Amino acid sequence: MDSLAERLYLVIADEEALLRAVTEQSANTRLGGAEGWSRKQELGHLIDSAVNNRVRFINAALQGEYSGPSYDGVGWVELGGYSEMPWADLIDTWIRLNKGIVVTLKRIPVERLSAHCRIGDASPVTLQFVIEDYILHMRHHLDHILSREHMTKYPGAAAGV
């Protein structure tokens, strides 16, 4: 489990300075044109993902399985009001939530990584898959926020997780 926790911690450590280098004005820019999210909204999506996935990780670890809804990413971002928040506050929130998840991941018993998780209507996957997918999903969005040429792919995008 420490390996997954370490992987998440490294993403946080590697990306913090790059995120802080983004200006407030640039953070308000819609990356996909008029229809796309701004950097603020996309980081807000990662905050929402942290909140939802922490619940999944803990319930699967405690109960030996998890079954729960997917979430409406667009709706969560809209209600979250991330566009109106200061960029630095969003970065701080994202970092604190994920450092908390690192602590949680270190405490999940190895035998619980095989716990079955059903998210929404998707086929069941293991807790380990959900955690790994969470990290890849995060990297994918960070690649987009930071305008990288290479975009990390994540299996949950195809699985509906």
C-alpha positions as CSV (number, residue, x, y, z in Angstrom):
1,M,0.0,0.0,0.0
2,D,2.9,2.4,0.7
3,S,3.7,2.2,-3.0
4,L,0.3,3.7,-3.9
5,A,0.6,6.3,-1.1
6,E,4.1,7.2,-2.3
7,R,2.9,7.6,-5.9
8,L,0.1,9.9,-4.8
9,Y,2.5,11.9,-2.6
10,L,5.0,12.3,-5.5
11,V,2.2,13.7,-7.7
12,I,1.4,16.3,-5.1
13,A,5.1,17.2,-4.5
14,D,5.9,17.3,-8.2
15,E,3.0,19.5,-9.3
16,E,2.6,22.0,-6.4
17,A,5.2,24.5,-7.7
18,L,3.9,24.2,-11.2
19,L,0.4,24.9,-10.2
20,R,1.5,27.8,-8.1
21,A,3.3,29.3,-11.1
22,V,0.0,29.6,-12.9
23,T,-1.3,33.2,-12.6
24,E,-4.8,34.0,-11.4
25,Q,-5.6,35.4,-14.8
26,S,-4.4,32.2,-16.5
27,A,-6.3,30.1,-14.0
28,N,-9.5,31.7,-15.2
29,T,-8.8,30.8,-18.8
30,R,-11.1,28.2,-20.4
31,L,-8.7,25.6,-21.8
32,G,-11.1,24.0,-24.2
33,G,-12.6,27.2,-25.6
34,A,-16.0,28.5,-24.6
35,E,-17.3,25.1,-23.7
36,G,-14.3,23.9,-21.7
37,W,-13.6,24.3,-18.0
38,S,-11.2,26.9,-16.7
39,R,-8.1,25.8,-14.9
40,K,-9.9,26.7,-11.7
41,Q,-12.9,24.6,-12.6
42,E,-10.7,21.6,-13.6
43,L,-8.7,21.8,-10.3
44,G,-12.1,22.0,-8.6
45,H,-13.0,18.8,-10.4
46,L,-10.0,17.2,-8.8
47,I,-11.1,18.5,-5.4
48,D,-14.5,16.9,-6.0
49,S,-12.8,13.7,-7.1
50,A,-10.7,13.6,-3.9
51,V,-13.8,14.0,-1.8
52,N,-15.7,11.3,-3.6
53,N,-12.8,8.8,-3.8
54,R,-11.8,9.2,-0.2
55,V,-15.3,7.9,0.7
56,R,-14.9,5.0,-1.7
57,F,-11.4,4.1,-0.4
58,I,-12.5,4.1,3.3
59,N,-15.8,2.3,2.8
60,A,-14.1,-0.4,0.7
61,A,-11.3,-0.9,3.2
62,L,-13.7,-1.0,6.2
63,Q,-16.5,-3.1,4.7
64,G,-14.5,-5.2,2.3
65,E,-16.6,-3.9,-0.6
66,Y,-18.0,-0.7,-1.9
67,S,-21.1,0.0,-4.0
68,G,-22.2,3.6,-4.6
69,P,-23.1,6.2,-7.1
70,S,-20.8,7.8,-9.7
71,Y,-21.0,11.6,-9.4
72,D,-22.1,14.4,-11.7
73,G,-18.7,16.1,-12.4
74,V,-20.2,19.0,-14.3
75,G,-22.9,19.6,-11.6
76,W,-20.4,19.3,-8.7
77,V,-18.0,21.8,-10.4
78,E,-20.9,24.2,-11.1
79,L,-22.2,24.1,-7.5
80,G,-18.7,24.2,-6.1
81,G,-18.3,27.7,-7.4
82,Y,-14.6,27.2,-8.2
83,S,-14.5,30.0,-10.8
84,E,-15.1,32.6,-8.0
85,M,-12.4,31.2,-5.7
86,P,-8.8,32.4,-5.5
87,W,-6.4,30.0,-7.4
88,A,-4.1,29.7,-4.4
89,D,-7.1,28.6,-2.2
90,L,-7.9,25.9,-4.7
91,I,-4.4,24.7,-4.8
92,D,-4.2,24.6,-1.0
93,T,-7.5,22.6,-0.8
94,W,-6.3,20.1,-3.4
95,I,-3.0,19.6,-1.6
96,R,-4.6,19.2,1.9
97,L,-7.2,16.7,0.7
98,N,-4.7,14.6,-1.2
99,K,-2.2,14.6,1.7
100,G,-5.0,13.3,3.8
101,I,-5.7,10.6,1.2
102,V,-2.0,9.7,1.4
103,V,-2.4,9.1,5.1
104,T,-5.5,7.0,4.5
105,L,-3.8,4.9,1.8
106,K,-1.0,4.0,4.2
107,R,-3.5,2.6,6.7
108,I,-5.5,0.4,4.3
109,P,-4.7,-3.3,4.9
110,V,-3.1,-4.9,1.9
111,E,-5.7,-7.7,1.9
112,R,-8.4,-5.0,1.3
113,L,-6.9,-4.0,-2.0
114,S,-8.9,-6.8,-3.6
115,A,-12.2,-5.5,-2.2
116,H,-14.8,-5.3,-5.0
117,C,-16.0,-1.8,-5.8
118,R,-19.0,-1.0,-7.9
119,I,-19.3,2.7,-8.9
120,G,-22.5,3.6,-10.6
121,D,-23.5,1.2,-13.4
122,A,-19.8,0.3,-14.1
123,S,-18.6,-3.3,-13.8
124,P,-17.0,-4.2,-10.4
125,V,-13.3,-3.4,-10.0
126,T,-10.9,-3.9,-7.2
127,L,-10.1,-1.2,-4.6
128,Q,-6.5,-1.3,-6.0
129,F,-7.9,-0.4,-9.5
130,V,-9.9,2.5,-8.1
131,I,-6.9,3.9,-6.3
132,E,-4.6,3.5,-9.3
133,D,-7.2,5.0,-11.5
134,Y,-7.7,7.9,-9.1
135,I,-4.0,8.8,-9.4
136,L,-4.0,8.4,-13.2
137,H,-7.2,10.5,-13.5
138,M,-5.5,13.2,-11.4
139,R,-2.4,13.1,-13.6
140,H,-4.5,13.4,-16.7
141,H,-6.3,16.5,-15.5
142,L,-3.0,18.0,-14.2
143,D,-1.5,17.4,-17.7
144,H,-4.4,19.4,-19.1
145,I,-4.3,22.2,-16.5
146,L,-0.6,22.6,-17.1
147,S,-0.9,22.5,-20.9
148,R,1.3,19.5,-21.4
149,E,1.6,17.9,-24.8
150,H,1.4,14.4,-23.4
151,M,-1.9,13.5,-21.6
152,T,-1.9,10.7,-19.1
153,K,-4.5,8.0,-20.0
154,Y,-6.5,6.3,-17.3
155,P,-8.6,3.2,-17.6
156,G,-11.6,4.5,-15.6
157,A,-12.4,6.9,-18.4
158,A,-13.4,3.9,-20.6
159,A,-14.9,1.9,-17.7
160,G,-17.2,4.8,-16.4
161,V,-15.5,4.7,-13.0
